[in-house]
């Protein structure tokens, strides 16, 4: 169980699983991580995989497998070689092994959320230029949006800027990618509607009924650097 990278050619295929996660038992489908969109950034000397997951992804504590979300998730990465047949891990980091022999190497973390009120989700990547990747993620509780953070990392995954809290609400679709329009600018789009809510609508004595109106498209522009 984990996140795997595949490479296909006309005559062969290869794969590597650079990030493994715990299992909650037979016939259990809980997945304790999210792959970034896009998940893999190709650098000149390797592939960098970005994701959100638990800081101890192979921790077999029974209290940490009961639900899909058991502890705050964090933004992480691991870098591997381009030749997947070699299964080479290029990023430094400790080795973690569980009781079944599953092993993680070179996992690095960019955030340190520890409780369920702050959990990284909806991670997105955007390749600004060689040596620079823009990262976006939202911070959620189990079901409520809290805030959005962005940062820039180099091709080793190391921060070029610290995580920055966006000072307004920015919530993007889970599966949408971002668009790089300049080496220092990233654009994203989201649809939104105004909500009109009434108490006891439709002749009901209790309850609230809401309807969407004035729907529109929102364009978000993120600028990085001194020329914004």
C-alpha positions in Angstrom: 0.0 0.0 0.0 1.3 3.4 -1.0 1.9 5.9 -3.8 3.6 4.4 -6.8 5.3 6.0 -9.8 5.0 4.1 -13.1 7.0 4.6 -16.4 5.8 3.1 -19.6 7.6 2.7 -22.9 6.6 0.9 -26.1 8.2 -2.3 -25.0 8.4 -2.2 -21.2 7.2 -0.7 -17.9 8.7 0.0 -14.5 7.5 1.2 -11.2 8.6 2.2 -7.7 6.7 2.8 -4.5 8.6 5.6 -2.8 5.9 6.3 -0.2 4.3 3.4 1.7 1.5 3.7 4.3 0.0 1.5 7.0 -2.9 -0.8 6.5 -5.9 -1.2 8.8 -6.4 -4.9 8.1 -7.9 -7.2 5.6 -10.7 -5.7 3.4 -10.0 -2.2 4.8 -10.0 0.5 2.2 -8.9 3.5 4.4 -6.2 5.6 2.6 -4.2 7.8 4.9 -2.7 10.1 2.3 -3.5 12.4 -0.7 -1.4 12.6 -3.9 -0.7 16.2 -5.0 -2.0 17.5 -8.3 0.2 16.9 -10.3 1.9 14.6 -7.9 5.3 14.2 -9.6 7.6 17.1 -10.6 10.4 16.2 -13.0 13.7 17.8 -12.2 16.8 17.6 -14.2 18.3 14.9 -12.0 15.2 13.0 -10.7 11.5 12.9 -9.9 10.1 14.6 -6.8 6.8 13.2 -5.4 4.6 15.5 -3.3 1.7 14.4 -1.1 -0.1 14.9 2.1 0.1 12.2 4.7 0.7 11.3 8.4 4.2 12.1 9.7 4.6 8.5 10.7 3.0 6.8 7.7 3.8 3.3 8.9 2.8 3.7 12.5 0.8 0.6 13.4 -0.8 2.0 16.6 -4.4 0.7 16.5 -5.7 4.2 17.5 -4.3 5.6 14.2 -6.1 3.3 11.8 -9.7 3.5 13.0 -10.7 6.4 10.7 -9.6 7.8 7.3 -8.3 10.8 9.2 -6.8 10.0 12.6 -4.2 12.7 13.0 -3.3 16.0 11.2 -1.8 15.3 7.8 1.3 17.1 6.6 2.8 18.1 3.3 5.7 15.8 2.4 8.0 14.8 -0.5 10.5 12.2 -1.6 12.9 12.4 -4.5 13.8 9.3 -6.6 15.9 8.6 -9.6 14.5 8.8 -13.1 15.4 5.2 -13.9 12.7 3.5 -11.9 14.3 0.0 -12.3 17.1 1.2 -10.0 14.6 2.2 -7.2 17.1 4.9 -6.1 16.0 7.3 -3.4 17.8 10.6 -3.8 16.4 12.7 -0.9 18.0 12.3 2.5 16.0 11.2 5.5 15.5 8.5 8.1 14.5 4.9 7.3 11.2 3.7 8.7 10.2 0.0 8.7 7.0 -1.6 10.0 6.5 -5.2 11.3 5.7 -6.5 7.9 8.9 -5.2 6.3 7.4 -2.2 4.5 10.0 0.5 4.3 10.1 4.2 3.7 13.4 6.1 2.9 14.0 9.8 2.3 10.6 11.1 3.3 10.8 14.8 4.2 8.1 17.0 5.7 7.4 20.6 5.0 4.7 21.2 7.7 4.1 20.0 11.2 0.4 19.8 11.9 -0.4 17.6 14.9 -4.1 17.7 15.5 -7.3 17.1 13.6 -8.2 20.8 13.5 -5.3 21.5 11.2 -4.7 19.0 8.5 -3.1 19.6 5.0 -5.3 18.7 2.1 -5.7 19.4 -1.6 -1.9 19.8 -2.3 -1.1 21.2 -5.7 2.2 21.8 -7.5 3.1 24.2 -10.3 6.5 24.1 -12.0 7.6 27.8 -12.2 10.9 27.2 -13.9 14.0 25.0 -13.5 14.8 24.8 -9.8 11.5 26.3 -8.6 8.2 24.6 -7.8 5.2 26.4 -6.4 3.3 24.4 -3.7 -0.3 25.1 -2.7 -2.4 23.4 0.0 -5.5 24.0 2.1 -5.7 23.4 5.9 -8.9 21.7 7.0 -10.4 20.2 10.1 -12.3 17.0 9.5 -14.9 18.9 7.4 -14.3 22.7 7.7 -11.9 24.8 5.7 -9.5 26.8 7.9 -7.0 28.6 5.6 -4.7 28.2 2.6 -0.9 28.1 2.5 1.6 28.4 -0.4 5.4 28.1 -0.6 8.2 27.6 -3.2 10.7 24.8 -3.1 13.8 23.9 -5.1 14.6 20.7 -7.0 15.7 18.9 -3.8 12.3 19.7 -2.2 13.9 22.2 0.2 12.1 25.5 0.9 13.0 28.6 -0.9 10.3 30.5 1.0 8.6 29.6 4.2 4.9 28.5 4.2 2.8 31.7 3.7 -0.8 31.9 4.9 -2.9 33.5 2.2 -4.8 36.3 3.8 -8.2 35.5 2.2 -10.3 32.5 1.5 -9.0 30.5 -1.4 -10.6 27.1 -1.9 -10.0 25.2 -5.1 -11.4 22.0 -6.6 -9.6 18.9 -5.3 -8.6 17.6 -8.7 -7.9 20.8 -10.6 -4.3 21.8 -11.5 -2.8 25.2 -11.5 -1.6 27.1 -14.5 1.8 28.8 -14.7 1.5 32.0 -16.9 5.0 33.5 -16.1 8.0 32.2 -14.2 6.8 34.2 -11.2 3.0 33.8 -11.6 0.5 31.0 -11.0 -3.2 31.2 -11.9 -6.1 29.0 -10.6 -9.8 29.1 -11.2 -12.8 28.1 -9.1 -16.6 28.3 -9.5 -18.7 29.8 -6.7 -22.2 30.9 -6.0 -23.9 33.1 -3.5 -26.2 31.3 -1.1 -29.6 32.6 -0.2 -31.0 30.8 2.9 -34.4 31.0 4.5 -35.7 29.6 7.8 -38.9 27.6 7.3 -38.9 27.9 3.5 -41.4 26.1 1.5 -44.0 26.1 4.2 -41.9 24.2 6.7 -42.1 25.1 10.3 -38.5 24.3 11.0 -35.2 23.9 9.2 -33.2 26.1 6.8 -33.4 25.8 3.0 -30.7 27.3 0.9 -30.5 28.0 -2.8 -27.6 29.0 -5.0 -27.7 32.2 -7.1 -25.4 34.6 -8.9 -22.9 31.8 -9.8 -19.6 33.0 -11.3 -16.1 32.0 -12.0 -13.3 33.2 -9.7 -9.7 33.7 -11.0 -6.9 33.6 -8.4 -3.4 34.9 -9.2 -0.4 34.0 -7.1 2.8 36.0 -7.7 6.2 35.0 -6.4 9.2 37.2 -6.2 10.1 40.9 -6.2 8.4 41.9 -9.5 4.8 41.3 -8.5 
